[in-house]
Amino acid sequence: MDGHYDIGIIGGGMAGLSAATALATTAQRIIVLDKGRGPGGRMAARRVEIGGEQVSFDHGAQYFTARDPAFRETVAAWEAAGVAARWPAAGDDAWVGTPGMNACVKHMAANLDVRWNVRTERLCRDGALWRIEAGGEVFVAGTVLVAVPAEQAAVLLAEAAPDFAARAASIASAPCWAVMAAFAVPLPLADIFRSDTGPVSWAARNSAKPGRSGAETWVIHAGPARSRELIDLPKDEVAGILLADFFAATGASPTAPVHLDAHRWLYAQPEARKGKGPLFDAGLQLGIAGDWLHSPRVEGAWLSGRMLAQAVLQERLASTS
Ligand SMILES: Cc1cc2nc3c(=O)[nH]c(=O)nc-3n(C[C@H](O)[C@H](O)[C@H](O)COP(=O)(O)OP(=O)(O)OC[C@H]3O[C@@H](n4cnc5c(N)ncnc54)[C@H](O)[C@@H]3O)c2cc1C
């Protein structure tokens, strides 16, 4: 029946799609709802036209590691599918999505029923089922998995699962202002700048990542302290301030950009980690996953989603035996 699912997953970032991919092997009816306009979550890529040419900026996660054996296997499959490649400039174990950071999430979503632009507003019990009110529609599911940043999970779960909501509310994420800049000429800098102390924590020549082409593009991230200082300023003002910070930090001569924009990530990276692993309440048929339940990285999000899927499958097996 339309609108009725075995499993409804809220959040189609790396964690939600990892859970969905693992569960899809069991022929259950699964739907993923995501408020974003397209695939990526915090592994986002922003496409813009510069001088008649399409250019893409990775303004969220910059690269990811693959250390866990199961994740390595998945990343090897992504590499074979042409949606991930090594980026040696960032380290021996650094990978990026190709041609943009969101390519891996897009690849995963292609085999699943994912609805973009659908924000879940409310979750509530309806007898033994879940009623998901999202994007003006109602979806009904036997099991609900929530894979959104902690602060958003705390709000979404407040009514339906106060214990999970309290756990989510105990996590604080650091914000990050990201600047996307393009230049008419290459800047005389190495591809990557990192700092643990200055206002700019990271800057990278986006156009030097594998699979990218076109204009000289840079992504600049402000560190948590600088991001908090600038948190409520208009993005155009922030872009100018952080570009000046970038030139000051790197020592490059200030150069006028041909494109300049900024994006504010309110919940970029969870600061606190209270115990590893996702949570699944078999009685409620409700689970939570996300980087904040494992480690604040792409790999942590993937592992968290996969662990939640395993918990759901184990519970299904136990209840039928
Ligand atoms: C600026 C920045 C830099 C980073 N750098 C790195 C890095 O270099 N290396 C690394 O490994 N990691 C990095 N990370 C962290 C990495 O991006 C995350 O750990 C990972 O992508 C989290 O995946 P997730 O699925 O848990 O969450 P998300 O990617 O946030 O996915 C959650 C999804 O839920 C959706 N959603 C939220 N609320 C709702 C709702 N109510 N209804 C429907 N959908 C909803 C969102 O649209 C989103 O798509 C960075 C993150 C940022 C922001």
The ligand as a MOL file (V3000), in Angstrom:
LIG
                    3D

  0  0  0     0  0            999 V3000
M  V30 BEGIN CTAB
M  V30 COUNTS 53 58 0 0 0
M  V30 BEGIN ATOM
M  V30 1 C 32.5670 21.6340 7.2510 0
M  V30 2 C 32.7070 20.1630 7.5210 0
M  V30 3 C 33.9350 19.5410 7.3640 0
M  V30 4 C 34.0690 18.1770 7.5870 0
M  V30 5 N 35.2500 17.5630 7.3270 0
M  V30 6 C 35.3310 16.2200 7.3910 0
M  V30 7 C 36.4760 15.5410 6.9270 0
M  V30 8 O 37.3920 16.1650 6.3820 0
M  V30 9 N 36.5290 14.1890 7.0550 0
M  V30 10 C 35.4820 13.4750 7.5740 0
M  V30 11 O 35.5630 12.2320 7.6280 0
M  V30 12 N 34.3660 14.0840 8.0010 0
M  V30 13 C 34.2630 15.4340 7.9190 0
M  V30 14 N 33.1220 16.0650 8.3060 0
M  V30 15 C 32.0900 15.2900 9.0090 0
M  V30 16 C 31.2670 14.4160 8.0540 0
M  V30 17 O 30.7610 15.1920 7.0040 0
M  V30 18 C 30.1310 13.8060 8.8650 0
M  V30 19 O 30.6760 13.0980 9.9740 0
M  V30 20 C 29.2340 12.8470 8.0830 0
M  V30 21 O 28.9910 13.2870 6.7760 0
M  V30 22 C 27.9490 12.7110 8.8730 0
M  V30 23 O 27.0260 11.8750 8.2050 0
M  V30 24 P 25.5820 11.6680 8.8690 0
M  V30 25 O 24.8020 10.8120 7.9620 0
M  V30 26 O 25.7490 11.2370 10.2920 0
M  V30 27 O 24.9470 13.1420 8.9380 0
M  V30 28 P 24.5720 14.1450 7.7550 0
M  V30 29 O 25.5120 14.0640 6.6440 0
M  V30 30 O 24.3620 15.4640 8.4220 0
M  V30 31 O 23.1680 13.5910 7.2320 0
M  V30 32 C 21.9680 13.8670 7.9060 0
M  V30 33 C 20.8910 14.0860 6.8640 0
M  V30 34 O 19.6570 14.2690 7.5500 0
M  V30 35 C 18.8960 15.2180 6.8540 0
M  V30 36 N 17.9220 15.7550 7.8230 0
M  V30 37 C 18.1490 16.4360 8.9690 0
M  V30 38 N 16.9910 16.7140 9.5900 0
M  V30 39 C 16.0140 16.1830 8.8180 0
M  V30 40 C 14.5890 16.1400 8.9240 0
M  V30 41 N 13.9200 16.6890 9.9460 0
M  V30 42 N 13.8950 15.5220 7.9370 0
M  V30 43 C 14.5280 14.9570 6.8790 0
M  V30 44 N 15.8670 14.9710 6.7300 0
M  V30 45 C 16.5950 15.5710 7.6960 0
M  V30 46 C 19.9030 16.2200 6.3370 0
M  V30 47 O 19.4080 16.9000 5.1940 0
M  V30 48 C 21.1010 15.3230 6.0090 0
M  V30 49 O 21.1400 14.9540 4.6440 0
M  V30 50 C 32.9480 17.4230 8.0520 0
M  V30 51 C 31.7150 18.0440 8.1990 0
M  V30 52 C 31.5840 19.4030 7.9100 0
M  V30 53 C 30.2240 20.0490 7.9990 0
M  V30 END ATOM
M  V30 BEGIN BOND
M  V30 1 1 1 2
M  V30 2 1 2 3
M  V30 3 2 2 52
M  V30 4 2 3 4
M  V30 5 1 4 5
M  V30 6 1 4 50
M  V30 7 2 5 6
M  V30 8 1 6 7
M  V30 9 1 6 13
M  V30 10 2 7 8
M  V30 11 1 7 9
M  V30 12 1 9 10
M  V30 13 2 10 11
M  V30 14 1 10 12
M  V30 15 2 12 13
M  V30 16 1 13 14
M  V30 17 1 14 15
M  V30 18 1 14 50
M  V30 19 1 15 16
M  V30 20 1 16 17
M  V30 21 1 16 18
M  V30 22 1 18 19
M  V30 23 1 18 20
M  V30 24 1 20 21
M  V30 25 1 20 22
M  V30 26 1 22 23
M  V30 27 1 23 24
M  V30 28 2 24 25
M  V30 29 1 24 26
M  V30 30 1 24 27
M  V30 31 1 27 28
M  V30 32 2 28 29
M  V30 33 1 28 30
M  V30 34 1 28 31
M  V30 35 1 31 32
M  V30 36 1 32 33
M  V30 37 1 33 34
M  V30 38 1 33 48
M  V30 39 1 34 35
M  V30 40 1 35 36
M  V30 41 1 35 46
M  V30 42 1 36 37
M  V30 43 1 36 45
M  V30 44 2 37 38
M  V30 45 1 38 39
M  V30 46 1 39 40
M  V30 47 2 39 45
M  V30 48 1 40 41
M  V30 49 2 40 42
M  V30 50 1 42 43
M  V30 51 2 43 44
M  V30 52 1 44 45
M  V30 53 1 46 47
M  V30 54 1 46 48
M  V30 55 1 48 49
M  V30 56 2 50 51
M  V30 57 1 51 52
M  V30 58 1 52 53
M  V30 END BOND
M  V30 END CTAB
M  END
